[in-house]
Amino acid sequence: MIRHSILPVFAALVLSGCASKAIYDENDLHFILPCKTDTSACMAKMEQACAQANGRIMSRNTVNEEVPVVQVICRPPPQKKPQAE
């Protein structure tokens, strides 16, 4: 009886550990823009800023508060480490 209740808990722990991965990287760029006009135009502006940084968009979001806020998380390419002499 105890085996049947422990097995699902153990399986959940193992599977959750496999899927664990950092969502954010310390080098990620966070673009946040309050947008009083067209949110799609603001989003395009943030995506263009990410493209200028040669990055790829990891997340995009629009938060509707008093003024809509557009958020884009951009991951620039990894920096190359200097070669050891």
DAKA-V273659 format. One record per backbone hydrogen bond with DSSP energy under -0.5 kcal/mol. CO is the residue of the C=O (numbers start at 1). NH is the residue of the N-H. E is the energy in kcal/mol with one decimal. If there is no record, write none. Layout:
BEGIN
((CO;NH;E) (CO;NH;E))
END
This chain:
BEGIN
((1;5;-1.0) (2;5;-0.5) (2;6;-1.9) (3;7;-2.2) (4;8;-0.7) (5;9;-0.7) (6;10;-2.7) (7;11;-2.6) (8;12;-2.2) (9;13;-2.0) (10;14;-2.3) (11;15;-2.5) (12;16;-2.3) (13;17;-1.7) (14;18;-1.4) (15;19;-1.4) (16;20;-0.7) (25;28;-1.9) (29;31;-0.7) (29;74;-3.1) (30;32;-0.6) (31;72;-2.6) (33;70;-2.8) (34;36;-0.6) (37;39;-0.5) (38;42;-1.8) (39;43;-2.5) (40;44;-2.0) (41;45;-1.8) (42;46;-2.0) (43;47;-2.5) (44;48;-2.1) (45;49;-1.7) (46;50;-1.8) (47;51;-2.1) (48;52;-2.2) (49;53;-0.9) (50;55;-2.4) (51;54;-1.7) (56;75;-2.7) (59;73;-2.7) (61;71;-3.3) (62;64;-0.6) (63;65;-0.9) (63;69;-2.8) (68;35;-3.5) (69;63;-3.0) (70;33;-2.6) (71;61;-2.6) (72;31;-3.1) (72;74;-0.6) (73;58;-3.1) (73;59;-1.4) (74;29;-3.5) (74;76;-0.7) (75;56;-2.0))
END
